[in-house]
Amino acid sequence: MKNILITGASGFIGSFLVEEALKRGYRTFAGIRSSSSKGYLNHPDLHLFEMDFSNQEKLQNQIKKNAEAFGPFDVVVHAAGLTKSRVLEEYYTVNLHNTERLVDALIQLEMVPERFVFLSSLASYGPGQGKTPVAESNIQAPITAYGKSKLAAEQMLATKNQFPFVIVHPTTVYGPREKDLLVLIQSLNKHLELYIGNTEQQLSFIHVADVCKAVFLSIDQPIVAQNILLSDTDNYTAKEFNNMVKAVLGKKTIPIVVPVPIAKAAAHVSEWVGNLRGVTPVLNKERLKEFQAPNWGVDATVLKQLGFTPDYPLQKGLEHTIEWYQKHGWLKP
């Protein structure tokens, strides 16, 4: 039985990765903070592993103590990260510096795993040029602080000699328990269909179960120091996506195209209100950069060459997700 550590295990993607690792027979360690929610981490065979990323010495001692009891980690999937923050510097603190402390701890302890999978994001590449989908060969040019912090972590990994890492870059991830895309689905459920600038923005998506499938595929492949873009292998316009959601919901809507200047003003107001409340709203100045970028399509050639086929193409994935939302009271039928 191999040992696998999944950091960020209490998060949306991390909790599903934990479930998939258990299904695959790994001795699974859920890397969490002492304050993390354990709501989706109640499997009897799961080992909860509290980690302090902020302190190099303490983190190293925690890993060493765990290894003395169970042996070193054979695989590490680093899914811990910060996707929202009102303070832009925090992206680098969490996404870059915490990652480097983990990597350095493993190296200094001479416990380098067989495979280290870093969960990055399509945001570290930035949007595609024109209508050409983003590919692994693209020059990475992120447009947000989040994307730049993820790229900085990727560049740090590239400096670690003989460290067997693979970097996966999911596009928009959705599925049960996800809350950001839920806001858009709730809007369509209330007959309101909003676009920023135009209806033809190129988009890509991947169901969280397919993210897990792709991550474990990358673990099983004899590859190293490689970037892999993750999507359901297809691309869609914003209008096509909304039409799919409306069909699943059985709702008609009023389409409204919001001019970019008005969207910018709304983002400023939303962010100001969020600062007063101490929360990061879905619509803010950083996220607006992503919302108005015309092309987030993905070239899935590399992913398909690895043998990946999605279990949840978008239509099926939306049906599955919306059914879960309704069943759990997150969305009114």
C-alpha positions as CSV (number, residue, x, y, z in Angstrom):
1,M,0.0,0.0,0.0
2,K,1.5,3.3,-1.1
3,N,1.3,6.4,1.0
4,I,-0.2,9.5,-0.6
5,L,-0.4,13.0,0.9
6,I,-3.1,15.4,-0.5
7,T,-2.7,18.9,0.8
8,G,-5.6,21.3,0.8
9,A,-7.7,18.2,1.5
10,S,-10.6,20.2,3.1
11,G,-11.1,22.2,-0.1
12,F,-13.4,21.6,-3.0
13,I,-11.0,19.8,-5.3
14,G,-8.8,18.4,-2.4
15,S,-11.7,16.6,-0.8
16,F,-12.6,14.8,-4.0
17,L,-8.9,13.9,-4.5
18,V,-9.0,12.3,-1.1
19,E,-12.0,10.2,-2.0
20,E,-10.4,9.1,-5.3
21,A,-7.2,8.1,-3.5
22,L,-9.1,6.0,-1.0
23,K,-11.0,4.3,-3.9
24,R,-7.6,3.5,-5.5
25,G,-6.3,1.8,-2.4
26,Y,-3.7,4.3,-1.3
27,R,-3.0,4.9,2.4
28,T,-4.3,8.4,2.3
29,F,-3.2,11.4,4.4
30,A,-5.4,14.5,4.2
31,G,-3.1,17.5,4.7
32,I,-5.1,20.1,6.6
33,R,-4.7,23.1,8.8
34,S,-5.8,22.9,12.5
35,S,-8.7,25.3,11.6
36,S,-9.8,23.4,8.5
37,S,-13.3,22.0,8.1
38,K,-13.4,18.2,8.3
39,G,-17.0,18.0,6.9
40,Y,-16.0,15.9,3.9
41,L,-13.1,14.1,5.6
42,N,-14.9,11.5,7.7
43,H,-13.8,8.3,6.0
44,P,-12.7,5.7,8.6
45,D,-9.6,4.8,6.7
46,L,-8.5,8.4,6.2
47,H,-5.5,9.8,8.1
48,L,-5.8,13.5,9.0
49,F,-2.4,15.2,8.9
50,E,-2.2,18.7,10.3
51,M,0.4,20.8,8.6
52,D,1.9,24.2,9.4
53,F,3.1,25.6,6.0
54,S,4.1,29.0,7.6
55,N,7.1,27.5,9.6
56,Q,9.8,25.5,7.8
57,E,11.1,23.8,10.9
58,K,7.7,22.9,12.2
59,L,6.5,21.5,8.9
60,Q,9.7,19.4,8.6
61,N,9.2,18.0,12.0
62,Q,5.5,17.2,11.2
63,I,6.5,15.3,8.1
64,K,9.3,13.5,9.9
65,K,7.1,12.4,12.8
66,N,4.4,11.1,10.4
67,A,7.1,9.1,8.4
68,E,8.4,7.5,11.6
69,A,4.9,6.1,12.2
70,F,3.8,5.2,8.7
71,G,6.8,5.6,6.3
72,P,7.5,8.4,3.9
73,F,5.0,9.7,1.3
74,D,5.3,7.9,-2.0
75,V,3.1,10.4,-3.8
76,V,2.3,14.1,-2.9
77,V,-0.5,15.9,-4.6
78,H,-0.2,19.6,-3.6
79,A,-3.7,21.0,-4.0
80,A,-3.5,23.6,-1.2
81,G,-3.7,27.1,-2.5
82,L,-5.3,30.5,-2.3
83,T,-7.8,31.4,-5.1
84,K,-9.4,34.5,-3.5
85,S,-7.9,37.2,-1.4
86,R,-8.5,40.9,-0.7
87,V,-4.7,41.3,-0.3
88,L,-2.8,40.4,-3.5
89,E,0.5,39.6,-1.7
90,E,-1.3,36.7,0.1
91,Y,-1.4,34.8,-3.2
92,Y,2.4,34.7,-3.2
93,T,2.6,33.8,0.5
94,V,0.3,30.8,0.0
95,N,0.8,29.7,-3.6
96,L,4.5,30.2,-3.9
97,H,6.2,30.4,-0.5
98,N,4.2,27.6,1.2
99,T,4.8,25.4,-1.8
100,E,8.5,26.0,-1.6
101,R,8.6,25.2,2.1
102,L,6.9,21.9,1.5
103,V,9.3,21.0,-1.4
104,D,12.3,22.0,0.6
105,A,11.2,20.0,3.6
106,L,10.9,16.9,1.6
107,I,14.3,17.4,0.0
108,Q,16.0,18.2,3.3
109,L,14.5,15.1,4.9
110,E,15.6,13.0,2.0
111,M,12.0,12.0,1.5
112,V,11.5,13.1,-2.1
113,P,8.4,11.3,-3.3
114,E,8.1,9.2,-6.5
115,R,5.8,11.8,-7.9
116,F,4.9,15.4,-6.8
117,V,1.8,16.7,-8.5
118,F,1.3,20.4,-8.3
119,L,-2.2,21.6,-8.8
120,S,-1.8,24.9,-10.7
121,S,-4.4,26.6,-13.0
122,L,-5.1,27.7,-16.5
123,A,-4.8,31.2,-15.0
124,S,-1.0,30.7,-14.9
125,Y,-1.0,30.7,-18.7
126,G,-3.5,33.5,-19.2
127,P,-6.1,33.7,-22.0
128,G,-5.4,32.6,-25.5
129,Q,-4.6,34.9,-28.4
130,G,-7.4,35.5,-30.9
131,K,-9.5,32.4,-31.1
132,T,-6.6,29.9,-30.8
133,P,-7.0,27.7,-27.6
134,V,-4.4,27.8,-25.0
135,A,-1.7,25.0,-25.3
136,E,1.1,23.8,-23.2
137,S,3.6,25.3,-25.7
138,N,2.2,28.9,-25.2
139,I,4.3,31.5,-23.5
140,Q,2.8,31.9,-20.1
141,A,1.4,35.4,-19.6
142,P,-1.0,35.4,-16.6
143,I,-3.2,38.5,-16.2
144,T,-4.2,38.2,-12.5
145,A,-2.2,38.1,-9.2
146,Y,-3.5,34.6,-8.7
147,G,-2.2,33.4,-12.0
148,K,1.1,35.1,-11.5
149,S,1.6,33.5,-8.1
150,K,0.9,30.1,-9.6
151,L,3.4,30.7,-12.3
152,A,6.0,31.8,-9.8
153,A,5.5,28.4,-8.0
154,E,5.9,26.5,-11.2
155,Q,9.1,28.4,-12.0
156,M,10.4,27.6,-8.4
157,L,9.7,23.9,-9.0
158,A,11.8,24.0,-12.2
159,T,14.8,25.0,-10.1
160,K,14.7,21.9,-7.9
161,N,17.1,19.4,-9.3
162,Q,15.9,15.8,-9.6
163,F,12.6,16.6,-8.0
164,P,10.0,14.5,-9.9
165,F,7.1,17.0,-10.4
166,V,4.2,17.2,-12.8
167,I,2.1,20.3,-13.1
168,V,-1.6,20.1,-13.9
169,H,-3.5,23.2,-15.0
170,P,-7.3,22.8,-14.6
171,T,-9.5,25.2,-16.5
172,T,-12.8,26.1,-14.7
173,V,-13.6,23.3,-12.3
174,Y,-17.2,22.6,-11.3
175,G,-19.2,19.9,-9.7
176,P,-21.0,19.1,-6.4
177,R,-19.9,21.3,-3.5
178,E,-18.5,24.0,-5.8
179,K,-19.8,27.5,-4.9
180,D,-18.5,30.0,-7.5
181,L,-20.2,28.6,-10.6
182,L,-23.2,28.0,-8.5
183,V,-23.7,31.8,-8.4
184,L,-24.0,31.9,-12.2
185,I,-26.4,28.9,-12.2
186,Q,-28.5,30.5,-9.5
187,S,-28.8,33.7,-11.7
188,L,-30.0,31.6,-14.7
189,N,-32.4,29.8,-12.4
190,K,-33.9,33.3,-11.6
191,H,-34.3,33.9,-15.4
192,L,-31.3,36.4,-15.5
193,E,-28.6,35.7,-18.2
194,L,-25.7,38.1,-17.9
195,Y,-22.7,38.6,-20.3
196,I,-19.8,41.0,-20.0
197,G,-19.0,42.6,-23.4
198,N,-20.4,39.9,-25.7
199,T,-21.9,36.4,-25.8
200,E,-19.1,34.7,-27.7
201,Q,-16.4,34.4,-25.0
202,Q,-14.6,31.1,-25.5
203,L,-14.7,29.0,-22.4
204,S,-13.6,25.5,-21.2
205,F,-14.7,23.4,-18.2
206,I,-13.9,20.2,-16.3
207,H,-15.9,18.3,-13.8
208,V,-14.1,17.8,-10.5
209,A,-14.3,14.0,-10.9
210,D,-12.4,14.3,-14.2
211,V,-9.8,16.5,-12.5
212,C,-9.2,13.6,-10.1
213,K,-9.1,11.1,-13.0
214,A,-6.5,13.3,-14.8
215,V,-4.4,13.8,-11.6
216,F,-4.1,10.0,-11.0
217,L,-3.4,9.5,-14.7
218,S,-0.5,11.9,-14.4
219,I,0.8,9.9,-11.4
220,D,0.7,6.6,-13.3
221,Q,2.4,8.0,-16.4
222,P,6.3,7.9,-16.8
223,I,6.5,11.7,-17.2
224,V,8.3,14.4,-15.3
225,A,8.6,18.1,-15.4
226,Q,5.6,18.4,-17.7
227,N,2.7,20.8,-17.9
228,I,-0.7,19.3,-18.6
229,L,-3.8,21.4,-19.3
230,L,-7.0,19.9,-18.0
231,S,-10.4,20.3,-19.6
232,D,-13.3,18.1,-20.8
233,T,-11.4,18.2,-24.1
234,D,-14.0,20.6,-25.7
235,N,-14.6,24.3,-25.8
236,Y,-17.7,26.4,-25.7
237,T,-19.0,29.9,-26.1
238,A,-20.5,31.6,-23.1
239,K,-23.9,31.5,-24.9
240,E,-23.6,27.7,-25.4
241,F,-22.8,27.2,-21.8
242,N,-25.7,29.2,-20.6
243,N,-28.0,27.4,-23.0
244,M,-26.9,24.1,-21.6
245,V,-27.6,25.2,-18.0
246,K,-31.0,26.6,-19.0
247,A,-31.9,23.3,-20.7
248,V,-31.1,21.4,-17.6
249,L,-33.0,23.8,-15.4
250,G,-35.9,24.0,-17.8
251,K,-35.8,27.8,-17.5
252,K,-36.1,30.7,-19.9
253,T,-34.1,33.9,-19.4
254,I,-33.7,37.5,-20.3
255,P,-30.2,37.9,-21.9
256,I,-28.4,41.1,-20.9
257,V,-25.0,42.1,-22.3
258,V,-23.3,44.4,-19.8
259,P,-20.8,46.9,-21.3
260,V,-17.3,46.5,-19.9
261,P,-17.2,50.0,-18.3
262,I,-20.4,49.2,-16.4
263,A,-19.0,45.9,-15.3
264,K,-15.8,47.6,-14.1
265,A,-17.9,50.0,-12.0
266,A,-19.9,47.1,-10.6
267,A,-16.7,45.3,-9.7
268,H,-15.3,48.3,-7.9
269,V,-18.6,48.6,-5.9
270,S,-18.7,44.9,-5.2
271,E,-15.1,44.9,-4.0
272,W,-15.7,47.9,-1.8
273,V,-18.7,46.2,-0.1
274,G,-16.7,43.0,0.2
275,N,-13.9,44.9,2.0
276,L,-16.4,46.3,4.4
277,R,-17.7,42.8,5.2
278,G,-14.3,41.2,5.2
279,V,-15.1,38.9,2.3
280,T,-13.9,38.5,-1.3
281,P,-16.9,38.8,-3.7
282,V,-17.2,36.7,-6.8
283,L,-17.1,39.9,-8.9
284,N,-14.0,41.9,-8.1
285,K,-11.4,43.8,-10.1
286,E,-9.1,40.8,-10.4
287,R,-11.8,38.3,-11.5
288,L,-13.2,40.9,-13.9
289,K,-9.9,40.5,-15.9
290,E,-10.8,36.9,-16.4
291,F,-14.5,37.5,-17.1
292,Q,-13.8,40.0,-19.9
293,A,-10.9,38.0,-21.5
294,P,-12.3,36.7,-24.8
295,N,-10.6,33.3,-25.0
296,W,-10.2,30.7,-22.2
297,G,-10.4,27.8,-24.6
298,V,-8.0,24.8,-24.1
299,D,-6.1,22.7,-26.5
300,A,-6.5,19.2,-25.0
301,T,-4.1,17.4,-27.4
302,V,-1.5,16.5,-24.7
303,L,-4.2,15.4,-22.3
304,K,-5.8,13.1,-24.9
305,Q,-2.4,11.7,-25.8
306,L,-2.1,10.5,-22.2
307,G,-5.2,8.4,-22.8
308,F,-7.7,10.8,-21.0
309,T,-11.4,10.8,-21.9
310,P,-13.9,12.6,-19.7
311,D,-16.4,10.8,-17.7
312,Y,-18.4,14.0,-17.5
313,P,-18.6,16.0,-20.7
314,L,-20.2,19.4,-20.0
315,Q,-23.8,18.4,-20.6
316,K,-23.6,15.3,-18.4
317,G,-21.6,17.2,-15.8
318,L,-24.1,20.0,-15.5
319,E,-26.9,17.5,-15.1
320,H,-25.0,15.7,-12.4
321,T,-24.0,19.0,-10.6
322,I,-27.4,20.7,-10.8
323,E,-29.1,17.5,-9.5
324,W,-26.7,17.6,-6.5
325,Y,-27.4,21.3,-5.9
326,Q,-31.1,20.7,-5.9
327,K,-31.0,17.6,-3.8
328,H,-28.9,19.4,-1.1
329,G,-31.0,22.6,-1.1
330,W,-28.3,24.8,-2.7
331,L,-30.6,25.4,-5.7
332,K,-34.4,25.6,-5.8
333,P,-36.0,23.3,-8.4
